[in-house]
Amino acid sequence: MAEGGFLVKFDGKEAFRCYAVAFDYDEWQYTVNNTENHKLPPLIKKINIVVEE
């Protein structure tokens, strides 16, 4: 992203870039940029969020 943002990785593999992300483990989903809801991958063990500048 031109002015920074986040790189999200699931189990060490790049998943997406965004400026906002939220996780709901009760519903097993995540929200990207406050608008797009997605299901979390099954059997995920690790989520990394890297700040990009």
N, C-alpha and C positions, 0 to 999 in steps of 0.2 A: 504494500500500500504506500502511496506517495508520502504520507505524513505519519507513518507508523501504523500500528495495529497489533493484532495477535496472530500467531501461527499456532494452530491446534493440531496435536498429534495423538492418535489412538494407537497404543502399543508400539510406539516408536515410528509409526508411518504417518506421513503428512496427510491430514484430513481436509483442512480448509484454512483460509485466512479470513479475518473479520475484524471489526472494531468493537464488537460486544458479543459476549457469549454467556449463556446461563444454563445450568444443569439442574434437572429435576429427577432425582434418583427414585422417587416414589412412582413416577409415571414412566421412568426409564427413557427419558427423552432430553434433548437439548434444544435451545433457541439461539439462532444466529442473527445478529444485528437487530434484535428485538422484534423480529417479524416472522422468521422462518422456523417452524418446529420440525424436528427430525427425531426418529428413534435412535437410541444409542445402539452400537453394534452388539450382538450377543457375545457373552463370555469375555468382555473387555476387562483387562487387568490394570491398565495404566493410561492416564490422560496427562499429557504435557501441554502447558500453555507457555509459549515463548513470546516475549515482548519484542516486536520489531520496530526499528527506528528508521 
